Amino acid sequence: MRAFAVLCLFSAAVAAVWSCRGPALSGDPKAPPIPGLTPADHLIQPGESRFAALYQLTFGGENAEAYWSSDGRRLVLQRRDASAGIDCDRIFVTPDPNGPLAGRIPTALEQISDGRGVCTCSYFLSGDREILFASTTAAHAECPAPPDMAQGYVWKLHPEYDIYAKELGSGAIRRLTDSFGYDAEGTVSPDGRSMVFTSTRSGDPELWIQDLGSGALRQITRTPGYDGGAFFSHDGERLIFRATRFDPAKQAEQEAAFAALLEDNLVKPSAMELVVIGVDGSDRRRLTDLGGANWAPYFTPDDRQVLFASNHHVGPRSRNFDLFLVPAEGGPHGPEQLERVTSYDGFDSFPMFSPDGRWLAFSSNRGGADGETNVFIARWRE
């Protein structure tokens, strides 16, 4: 999967929305911030006590990585649905809440990518006027071939990916990265000044931060293995991300196998743990010690915990991912330090809290036909 981002400075009012103490987005605190959602409380599973209510946004196809605008009233996501002629991931956004299509979800989802190549990892920029996303549009007119799974389950790091920003009003597009090699998974700092993204420009998938004003780049991680899917803490001081875990007893052998796959622009995501690092690259610390694939992390609104997806409880080759909470301090934490949030027997991942902390967007197989992944919004219960 892809993982998981904004430009210009936040005004004081916009920055305040990122806090869990931010203003209510509606007169009714129980009303979903996006109109037209379908109630789905019947899909809440036993033990999912954090979900006070559940709503479904999309129906059919594969929909993932739904991330909030800074005002908490829109979502941007990637979608693939061959039955609708969307053969590889494209970027879509929910309607402008002040526009004529508001309330007509999901039929009013607007595609903002140009239909060329494959796209991933979209995120609102500061002020919600632009959306950034990664695309192979400069190199591919059609969808690129999917990865060969003969070597097991792998992710393709298309070296043709670059990161773009599209202005919603005018449709103008700016290119934020322009070098051969994988540049994707962009997310943005709370103050709107910086973008963190994953790049292979140094020869290994590492985290980089780009100043969105000057374009200046600095490398954050320098450890062999895949470092990716990073998000900023709400105070802007730390990054949480997923990283390849090598067995110390087989380090050299596993690093060599990783490098061989990377020559074909592939990675195996079956052994990943969560890692925290300062935005200056200091104080790298492994947060989890769980085994399996641990990924799609996002800080809770108070930055005290991290919500993430994991299959550690069922096995490293399982597609059954659930959401868990883990303390953001200390570590590495084992299973006994976790709180399980979802219990659906299938895929739950890509969690992101709304700016006011009252709603959680995530992607799940629940309620759909085989092969479907849809976007859900849950009212969060503390």
Order of alpha helices (4+ residues) and beta strands (2+ residues): alpha-beta-beta-beta-beta-beta-beta-beta-beta-beta-beta-beta-beta-beta-beta-beta-beta-beta-alpha-beta-beta-beta-beta-beta-beta-beta-beta-beta-beta
